[in-house]
Amino acid sequence: MAINIKLEETLSKAGITKNALAREAKVRPNLIYDMCDGKTKRVDLETLSHILDTLEDLTGQRHYLSDVLEYIPHNEKNDHTPV
């Protein structure tokens, strides 16, 4: 099993910078950078909620957990970096 963090892809599609997301979501910029770089081992559920709410506020579009995280079963081969 692996969890792929797709936050950078979502930010890129929305035209939002990592710093803007961190500032508006009121989270540490290092957290956003680490998530985008695949270095994060844990993310607090409240933090995920802030990130999703902020993405929605900044884009005017609904965002889902699947826009930030992707579950990859252990039996699937992929090119994603597991967390």
Number of C-alpha atoms within 10 A of each C-alpha: 11 14 17 19 25 19 23 20 13 17 18 11 9 13 11 15 13 18 15 14 21 19 13 15 20 13 15 12 16 13 16 21 17 13 22 20 14 19 15 15 10 8 10 8 9 9 14 15 14 18 23 20 17 20 23 14 14 15 12 9 11 11 17 13 13 13 17 20 15 15 12 15 11 10 7 9 8 10 6 14 12 15 14
